[in-house]
Structures are given as C-alpha cells and as structure tokens.
Amino acid sequence: MRLLLIERLIAGSFVGSSIIRPTLCEATLRAYAADRRATADHFPWLARVSPALCLSAVEGADEQRAETWALRRGEERGAELRVRLRSGLVRHFEGGRGAERMVRAEFAHGEVHHFEGERGAERMARVEFPDGKVQHFEGEKGAERAVRAVRADGAVEHFEGERGAERTVRMETASGIVQYYEGERGAERKVRLQLPNGQVYYYEGERGAERGVRREFADGIVQYYEGEKGAERAVRAVRADGAVEHFEGEQGVERTVRAESANGIVRYYEGEPGAERVVRVVLADGMVQHYEGERGAERVVRLESPDGTVHH
C-alpha cells in the first residue's frame, strides 16, 4: 500500500503549491481485507494516509459478531467486507453496500467454504479442507450436493446423488488408474479398475470384501478368477482367437491343465507351474494322441482312433 501511495504521489497533479493527496483504490482495500494475514492494526495508518477511502473495524454489539470490517468513504460507512464471529468463523463479502454477498467462510479448524450467487442465494461451490482436499459442489442454496473431490495426492473422486446421499462412482488417481464403484452412500463397492496400460479388472462382493473375478488385457485376452479377496486364483483364460485355457492351483501357483483351441482341438497338461507338459491331445475328428517327455520335448507314444484302434 505504501508503494501504491508513492506511485500515485509521483504521478499526482500539482495545483499551485499544494499536492493532491493520493488515495488508495477500492480494489486494493478489498484485496487486503480478503487476505487471511490482514489485521486491523493498520487501519489508523490507512485513515491517515488515505482518508477519502480506507477501512474501518467495528466491534460487534451482539453475542455472535466479534468484529466487522467495512469500507469507509470519508465519514460515511460503505460495504461490509469481513465479519468475524466469536466462534472464530470469519465470513468474507463482495458487492456494494446493501448488496453484499458472502463469497468465503473460514472456520477456526482450518476448513474454508467458497460461495457463489447473489445476496440471500449464496450457494456453496467449493470446500477446502486442512489436509489439502478440495470438494466441489453443484445445486442451489440448501440443496448443494458434492460432485467432485480433489485430494492432496492428485486423486479425483466423483460423486452422484442428491445432497446427503452422494455416493462415490469413480476415483481417478494421479498415476492414471481409474476405479469405478456401485452402491449407496457408505456401502460403495469397487466393481471395476482400469490401468493406464489398458488392462481392466472386474470385481464382485460387498464393500471391503471385493474380489477380482475377471481381467481383460489390451491384446484381447480375458482371464477369470475364483476365490475370496486376496486369494483370487486364475481358473480360465479366453484368448482373442477363441482359444480357452483352464487352470488349477492356488493363487500364484496356478498351472495349465487344459487348453481348448477354436478349431476343436483340446490339449491336456500335467506338471508344476511353468513346467506343464502336454500329455494328451484330442483332435477335432476324435483321434486321441498320448505324449511323454518333458515340456518342449513331448513326443507321441500312442494314438487312439475313434473306432477304438490303438497305435503305439
């Protein structure tokens, strides 16, 4: 403010030997009043250096109001800019006298509410929480509903539903993971998770007990799972060409036991995970081939024809 006054003084006009006294503008005073660090300690200085337009503070006369800041034009009181309640809540206003509308409310515990709309119809548009989360709202005054929350870590949560019944429907993390939810407020359950690489996981089960049941890969493979949360095991994989692979074993040690090709050929396997070897192949025409040997070196040792003929 001192710098602004000096600039105005330098740029001021001279009338005879007297200098026209510089005055602070309303925008500067409003900006000061809106600053959380501002105090009324400087108001006497303001009245001295800019008497035509300054700020005044009035102690509250009721049980709620502790102090009110307002513009002052000479001896005339102007629009209210800021009201501090005895609870510690501070309300900020914009607009001319008699048409002041609340634009912000700062609570003692650090929460800040932002408002939009004309006087008497101010609706809450945004809430900033002490932990860095920012929640956005839509709807008229008294019916504002949460539609989005941006967390300090960059995650964005999306909501649907009326005021008081908003439910989470989607969560986007800063890393690009997108999670989808279904269910009423407080019982939202994860139903789908999408990774940046194109993989999509599907879930079933109640909130907190969601278990993976399917995973879709970018190349078209769809893998199916069974088992409780945290112990889901792969039981089947359907490839883009129609081939189906079947698995057995607990999570992390699933092994291929059967593979069905789109052309009707079925292969049977035995062996530990990563070392499965073909032991039998059933061809589309009913011929059965039996194999022996380690993985990658299996050899046919017997053929069974549909008519029962066996060849060794």
Contacts in CASP RR format, 6 or more apart in sequence:
PFRMAT RR
TARGET T0000
AUTHOR 0000-0000-0000
METHOD contacts of the structure
MODEL  1
MRLLLIERLIAGSFVGSSIIRPTLCEATLRAYAADRRATADHFPWLARVS
PALCLSAVEGADEQRAETWALRRGEERGAELRVRLRSGLVRHFEGGRGAE
RMVRAEFAHGEVHHFEGERGAERMARVEFPDGKVQHFEGEKGAERAVRAV
RADGAVEHFEGERGAERTVRMETASGIVQYYEGERGAERKVRLQLPNGQV
YYYEGERGAERGVRREFADGIVQYYEGEKGAERAVRAVRADGAVEHFEGE
QGVERTVRAESANGIVRYYEGEPGAERVVRVVLADGMVQHYEGERGAERV
VRLESPDGTVHH
1 24 0 8 1.000
1 28 0 8 1.000
1 32 0 8 1.000
1 46 0 8 1.000
1 49 0 8 1.000
4 24 0 8 1.000
4 28 0 8 1.000
5 22 0 8 1.000
5 24 0 8 1.000
5 49 0 8 1.000
5 50 0 8 1.000
8 22 0 8 1.000
8 23 0 8 1.000
9 19 0 8 1.000
9 22 0 8 1.000
12 19 0 8 1.000
12 20 0 8 1.000
12 22 0 8 1.000
13 20 0 8 1.000
14 20 0 8 1.000
21 51 0 8 1.000
21 52 0 8 1.000
22 50 0 8 1.000
23 50 0 8 1.000
23 52 0 8 1.000
23 53 0 8 1.000
24 46 0 8 1.000
24 49 0 8 1.000
24 50 0 8 1.000
24 53 0 8 1.000
24 54 0 8 1.000
25 53 0 8 1.000
26 53 0 8 1.000
26 71 0 8 1.000
29 46 0 8 1.000
29 53 0 8 1.000
29 54 0 8 1.000
29 55 0 8 1.000
29 71 0 8 1.000
29 81 0 8 1.000
30 71 0 8 1.000
30 81 0 8 1.000
30 94 0 8 1.000
32 38 0 8 1.000
32 55 0 8 1.000
33 55 0 8 1.000
33 69 0 8 1.000
33 81 0 8 1.000
33 82 0 8 1.000
33 92 0 8 1.000
34 81 0 8 1.000
34 82 0 8 1.000
34 92 0 8 1.000
34 104 0 8 1.000
36 106 0 8 1.000
40 55 0 8 1.000
40 57 0 8 1.000
40 67 0 8 1.000
40 69 0 8 1.000
43 54 0 8 1.000
43 55 0 8 1.000
43 56 0 8 1.000
43 57 0 8 1.000
46 54 0 8 1.000
46 55 0 8 1.000
47 54 0 8 1.000
47 56 0 8 1.000
47 72 0 8 1.000
51 74 0 8 1.000
52 73 0 8 1.000
52 74 0 8 1.000
53 71 0 8 1.000
53 72 0 8 1.000
53 73 0 8 1.000
53 74 0 8 1.000
54 71 0 8 1.000
54 72 0 8 1.000
54 74 0 8 1.000
55 69 0 8 1.000
55 70 0 8 1.000
55 71 0 8 1.000
55 72 0 8 1.000
55 81 0 8 1.000
56 69 0 8 1.000
56 70 0 8 1.000
56 71 0 8 1.000
56 72 0 8 1.000
56 77 0 8 1.000
57 67 0 8 1.000
57 68 0 8 1.000
57 69 0 8 1.000
58 67 0 8 1.000
58 68 0 8 1.000
58 70 0 8 1.000
59 66 0 8 1.000
59 67 0 8 1.000
60 66 0 8 1.000
60 67 0 8 1.000
60 68 0 8 1.000
63 86 0 8 1.000
64 85 0 8 1.000
64 86 0 8 1.000
64 87 0 8 1.000
65 83 0 8 1.000
65 84 0 8 1.000
65 85 0 8 1.000
65 86 0 8 1.000
66 84 0 8 1.000
66 85 0 8 1.000
66 86 0 8 1.000
66 88 0 8 1.000
67 83 0 8 1.000
67 84 0 8 1.000
68 80 0 8 1.000
68 82 0 8 1.000
68 83 0 8 1.000
68 84 0 8 1.000
69 80 0 8 1.000
69 81 0 8 1.000
69 82 0 8 1.000
69 83 0 8 1.000
70 77 0 8 1.000
70 78 0 8 1.000
70 79 0 8 1.000
70 80 0 8 1.000
70 81 0 8 1.000
71 77 0 8 1.000
71 78 0 8 1.000
71 79 0 8 1.000
71 81 0 8 1.000
71 97 0 8 1.000
72 78 0 8 1.000
77 97 0 8 1.000
78 96 0 8 1.000
78 97 0 8 1.000
79 93 0 8 1.000
79 95 0 8 1.000
79 96 0 8 1.000
79 97 0 8 1.000
79 98 0 8 1.000
79 99 0 8 1.000
79 100 0 8 1.000
80 93 0 8 1.000
80 97 0 8 1.000
80 100 0 8 1.000
81 92 0 8 1.000
81 93 0 8 1.000
82 90 0 8 1.000
82 91 0 8 1.000
82 92 0 8 1.000
82 93 0 8 1.000
83 90 0 8 1.000
83 91 0 8 1.000
83 93 0 8 1.000
84 90 0 8 1.000
84 91 0 8 1.000
85 91 0 8 1.000
87 108 0 8 1.000
88 107 0 8 1.000
88 108 0 8 1.000
89 105 0 8 1.000
89 106 0 8 1.000
89 107 0 8 1.000
89 108 0 8 1.000
90 105 0 8 1.000
90 106 0 8 1.000
91 102 0 8 1.000
91 104 0 8 1.000
91 105 0 8 1.000
91 106 0 8 1.000
92 102 0 8 1.000
92 103 0 8 1.000
92 104 0 8 1.000
92 105 0 8 1.000
92 106 0 8 1.000
93 100 0 8 1.000
93 101 0 8 1.000
93 102 0 8 1.000
93 103 0 8 1.000
94 100 0 8 1.000
94 101 0 8 1.000
94 103 0 8 1.000
95 101 0 8 1.000
98 119 0 8 1.000
99 118 0 8 1.000
99 119 0 8 1.000
100 119 0 8 1.000
101 115 0 8 1.000
101 117 0 8 1.000
101 118 0 8 1.000
101 119 0 8 1.000
101 120 0 8 1.000
101 122 0 8 1.000
102 115 0 8 1.000
102 122 0 8 1.000
103 114 0 8 1.000
103 115 0 8 1.000
103 116 0 8 1.000
103 122 0 8 1.000
104 112 0 8 1.000
104 113 0 8 1.000
104 114 0 8 1.000
104 115 0 8 1.000
105 112 0 8 1.000
105 113 0 8 1.000
105 115 0 8 1.000
106 112 0 8 1.000
107 113 0 8 1.000
109 130 0 8 1.000
110 129 0 8 1.000
110 130 0 8 1.000
111 127 0 8 1.000
111 128 0 8 1.000
111 129 0 8 1.000
111 130 0 8 1.000
112 127 0 8 1.000
112 128 0 8 1.000
113 124 0 8 1.000
113 126 0 8 1.000
113 127 0 8 1.000
114 124 0 8 1.000
114 125 0 8 1.000
114 126 0 8 1.000
114 127 0 8 1.000
114 128 0 8 1.000
115 122 0 8 1.000
115 123 0 8 1.000
115 124 0 8 1.000
115 125 0 8 1.000
116 122 0 8 1.000
116 123 0 8 1.000
116 125 0 8 1.000
117 123 0 8 1.000
120 141 0 8 1.000
121 140 0 8 1.000
121 141 0 8 1.000
122 141 0 8 1.000
123 137 0 8 1.000
123 139 0 8 1.000
123 140 0 8 1.000
123 141 0 8 1.000
123 142 0 8 1.000
123 144 0 8 1.000
124 137 0 8 1.000
124 141 0 8 1.000
124 144 0 8 1.000
125 136 0 8 1.000
125 137 0 8 1.000
125 144 0 8 1.000
126 134 0 8 1.000
126 135 0 8 1.000
126 136 0 8 1.000
126 137 0 8 1.000
127 134 0 8 1.000
127 135 0 8 1.000
127 137 0 8 1.000
128 134 0 8 1.000
129 135 0 8 1.000
131 152 0 8 1.000
132 151 0 8 1.000
132 152 0 8 1.000
133 149 0 8 1.000
133 150 0 8 1.000
133 151 0 8 1.000
133 152 0 8 1.000
134 149 0 8 1.000
134 150 0 8 1.000
135 146 0 8 1.000
135 148 0 8 1.000
135 149 0 8 1.000
135 150 0 8 1.000
136 146 0 8 1.000
136 147 0 8 1.000
136 148 0 8 1.000
136 149 0 8 1.000
136 150 0 8 1.000
137 144 0 8 1.000
137 145 0 8 1.000
137 146 0 8 1.000
137 147 0 8 1.000
138 144 0 8 1.000
138 145 0 8 1.000
138 147 0 8 1.000
139 145 0 8 1.000
142 163 0 8 1.000
143 162 0 8 1.000
143 163 0 8 1.000
144 163 0 8 1.000
145 159 0 8 1.000
145 161 0 8 1.000
145 162 0 8 1.000
145 163 0 8 1.000
145 164 0 8 1.000
145 166 0 8 1.000
146 159 0 8 1.000
146 166 0 8 1.000
147 158 0 8 1.000
147 159 0 8 1.000
147 160 0 8 1.000
147 166 0 8 1.000
148 156 0 8 1.000
148 157 0 8 1.000
148 158 0 8 1.000
148 159 0 8 1.000
149 156 0 8 1.000
149 157 0 8 1.000
149 159 0 8 1.000
150 156 0 8 1.000
150 157 0 8 1.000
151 157 0 8 1.000
153 173 0 8 1.000
153 174 0 8 1.000
154 173 0 8 1.000
154 174 0 8 1.000
155 171 0 8 1.000
155 172 0 8 1.000
155 173 0 8 1.000
155 174 0 8 1.000
156 171 0 8 1.000
156 172 0 8 1.000
157 168 0 8 1.000
157 170 0 8 1.000
157 171 0 8 1.000
157 172 0 8 1.000
158 168 0 8 1.000
158 169 0 8 1.000
158 170 0 8 1.000
158 171 0 8 1.000
158 172 0 8 1.000
159 166 0 8 1.000
159 167 0 8 1.000
159 168 0 8 1.000
159 169 0 8 1.000
160 166 0 8 1.000
160 167 0 8 1.000
160 169 0 8 1.000
161 167 0 8 1.000
164 185 0 8 1.000
165 184 0 8 1.000
165 185 0 8 1.000
166 185 0 8 1.000
167 181 0 8 1.000
167 183 0 8 1.000
167 184 0 8 1.000
167 185 0 8 1.000
167 186 0 8 1.000
167 188 0 8 1.000
168 181 0 8 1.000
168 188 0 8 1.000
169 180 0 8 1.000
169 181 0 8 1.000
169 182 0 8 1.000
169 188 0 8 1.000
170 178 0 8 1.000
170 179 0 8 1.000
170 180 0 8 1.000
170 181 0 8 1.000
171 178 0 8 1.000
171 179 0 8 1.000
171 181 0 8 1.000
172 178 0 8 1.000
173 179 0 8 1.000
175 196 0 8 1.000
176 195 0 8 1.000
176 196 0 8 1.000
177 193 0 8 1.000
177 194 0 8 1.000
177 195 0 8 1.000
177 196 0 8 1.000
178 193 0 8 1.000
178 194 0 8 1.000
179 190 0 8 1.000
179 192 0 8 1.000
179 193 0 8 1.000
179 194 0 8 1.000
180 190 0 8 1.000
180 191 0 8 1.000
180 192 0 8 1.000
180 193 0 8 1.000
180 194 0 8 1.000
181 188 0 8 1.000
181 189 0 8 1.000
181 190 0 8 1.000
181 191 0 8 1.000
182 188 0 8 1.000
182 189 0 8 1.000
182 191 0 8 1.000
183 189 0 8 1.000
186 207 0 8 1.000
187 206 0 8 1.000
187 207 0 8 1.000
188 207 0 8 1.000
189 203 0 8 1.000
189 205 0 8 1.000
189 206 0 8 1.000
189 207 0 8 1.000
189 208 0 8 1.000
189 210 0 8 1.000
190 203 0 8 1.000
190 210 0 8 1.000
191 202 0 8 1.000
191 203 0 8 1.000
191 204 0 8 1.000
191 210 0 8 1.000
192 200 0 8 1.000
192 201 0 8 1.000
192 202 0 8 1.000
192 203 0 8 1.000
193 200 0 8 1.000
193 201 0 8 1.000
193 203 0 8 1.000
194 200 0 8 1.000
194 201 0 8 1.000
195 201 0 8 1.000
197 218 0 8 1.000
198 217 0 8 1.000
198 218 0 8 1.000
199 215 0 8 1.000
199 216 0 8 1.000
199 217 0 8 1.000
199 218 0 8 1.000
200 215 0 8 1.000
200 216 0 8 1.000
201 212 0 8 1.000
201 214 0 8 1.000
201 215 0 8 1.000
202 212 0 8 1.000
202 213 0 8 1.000
202 214 0 8 1.000
202 215 0 8 1.000
202 216 0 8 1.000
203 210 0 8 1.000
203 211 0 8 1.000
203 212 0 8 1.000
203 213 0 8 1.000
204 210 0 8 1.000
204 211 0 8 1.000
204 212 0 8 1.000
204 213 0 8 1.000
205 211 0 8 1.000
208 229 0 8 1.000
209 228 0 8 1.000
209 229 0 8 1.000
210 229 0 8 1.000
211 225 0 8 1.000
211 227 0 8 1.000
211 228 0 8 1.000
211 229 0 8 1.000
211 230 0 8 1.000
211 232 0 8 1.000
212 225 0 8 1.000
212 229 0 8 1.000
212 232 0 8 1.000
213 224 0 8 1.000
213 225 0 8 1.000
213 226 0 8 1.000
213 232 0 8 1.000
214 222 0 8 1.000
214 223 0 8 1.000
214 224 0 8 1.000
214 225 0 8 1.000
215 222 0 8 1.000
215 223 0 8 1.000
215 225 0 8 1.000
216 222 0 8 1.000
216 223 0 8 1.000
217 223 0 8 1.000
219 240 0 8 1.000
220 239 0 8 1.000
220 240 0 8 1.000
221 237 0 8 1.000
221 238 0 8 1.000
221 239 0 8 1.000
221 240 0 8 1.000
222 237 0 8 1.000
222 238 0 8 1.000
223 234 0 8 1.000
223 236 0 8 1.000
223 237 0 8 1.000
223 238 0 8 1.000
224 234 0 8 1.000
224 235 0 8 1.000
224 236 0 8 1.000
224 237 0 8 1.000
224 238 0 8 1.000
225 232 0 8 1.000
225 233 0 8 1.000
225 234 0 8 1.000
225 235 0 8 1.000
226 232 0 8 1.000
226 233 0 8 1.000
226 235 0 8 1.000
227 233 0 8 1.000
230 251 0 8 1.000
231 250 0 8 1.000
231 251 0 8 1.000
232 251 0 8 1.000
233 247 0 8 1.000
233 249 0 8 1.000
233 250 0 8 1.000
233 251 0 8 1.000
233 252 0 8 1.000
233 254 0 8 1.000
234 247 0 8 1.000
234 254 0 8 1.000
235 246 0 8 1.000
235 247 0 8 1.000
235 248 0 8 1.000
235 254 0 8 1.000
236 244 0 8 1.000
236 245 0 8 1.000
236 246 0 8 1.000
236 247 0 8 1.000
237 244 0 8 1.000
237 245 0 8 1.000
237 247 0 8 1.000
238 244 0 8 1.000
239 245 0 8 1.000
241 262 0 8 1.000
242 262 0 8 1.000
243 259 0 8 1.000
243 260 0 8 1.000
243 261 0 8 1.000
243 262 0 8 1.000
244 259 0 8 1.000
244 260 0 8 1.000
245 256 0 8 1.000
245 258 0 8 1.000
245 259 0 8 1.000
245 260 0 8 1.000
246 256 0 8 1.000
246 257 0 8 1.000
246 258 0 8 1.000
246 259 0 8 1.000
246 260 0 8 1.000
247 254 0 8 1.000
247 255 0 8 1.000
247 256 0 8 1.000
247 257 0 8 1.000
248 254 0 8 1.000
248 255 0 8 1.000
248 257 0 8 1.000
249 255 0 8 1.000
252 273 0 8 1.000
253 272 0 8 1.000
253 273 0 8 1.000
254 273 0 8 1.000
255 269 0 8 1.000
255 271 0 8 1.000
255 272 0 8 1.000
255 273 0 8 1.000
255 274 0 8 1.000
255 276 0 8 1.000
256 269 0 8 1.000
256 276 0 8 1.000
257 268 0 8 1.000
257 269 0 8 1.000
257 270 0 8 1.000
257 276 0 8 1.000
258 266 0 8 1.000
258 267 0 8 1.000
258 268 0 8 1.000
258 269 0 8 1.000
259 266 0 8 1.000
259 267 0 8 1.000
259 269 0 8 1.000
260 266 0 8 1.000
261 267 0 8 1.000
263 284 0 8 1.000
264 283 0 8 1.000
264 284 0 8 1.000
265 281 0 8 1.000
265 282 0 8 1.000
265 283 0 8 1.000
265 284 0 8 1.000
266 281 0 8 1.000
266 282 0 8 1.000
267 278 0 8 1.000
267 280 0 8 1.000
267 281 0 8 1.000
268 278 0 8 1.000
268 279 0 8 1.000
268 280 0 8 1.000
268 281 0 8 1.000
268 282 0 8 1.000
269 276 0 8 1.000
269 277 0 8 1.000
269 278 0 8 1.000
269 279 0 8 1.000
270 276 0 8 1.000
270 277 0 8 1.000
270 279 0 8 1.000
271 277 0 8 1.000
274 295 0 8 1.000
275 294 0 8 1.000
275 295 0 8 1.000
276 295 0 8 1.000
277 291 0 8 1.000
277 293 0 8 1.000
277 294 0 8 1.000
277 295 0 8 1.000
277 296 0 8 1.000
277 298 0 8 1.000
278 291 0 8 1.000
278 298 0 8 1.000
279 290 0 8 1.000
279 291 0 8 1.000
279 292 0 8 1.000
279 298 0 8 1.000
280 288 0 8 1.000
280 289 0 8 1.000
280 290 0 8 1.000
280 291 0 8 1.000
281 288 0 8 1.000
281 289 0 8 1.000
281 291 0 8 1.000
282 288 0 8 1.000
282 289 0 8 1.000
283 289 0 8 1.000
285 306 0 8 1.000
286 306 0 8 1.000
287 303 0 8 1.000
287 304 0 8 1.000
287 305 0 8 1.000
287 306 0 8 1.000
288 303 0 8 1.000
288 304 0 8 1.000
289 300 0 8 1.000
289 302 0 8 1.000
289 303 0 8 1.000
290 300 0 8 1.000
290 301 0 8 1.000
290 302 0 8 1.000
290 303 0 8 1.000
290 304 0 8 1.000
291 298 0 8 1.000
291 299 0 8 1.000
291 300 0 8 1.000
291 301 0 8 1.000
292 298 0 8 1.000
292 299 0 8 1.000
292 301 0 8 1.000
293 299 0 8 1.000
301 312 0 8 1.000
302 310 0 8 1.000
302 311 0 8 1.000
302 312 0 8 1.000
303 310 0 8 1.000
303 311 0 8 1.000
304 310 0 8 1.000
304 311 0 8 1.000
305 311 0 8 1.000
END
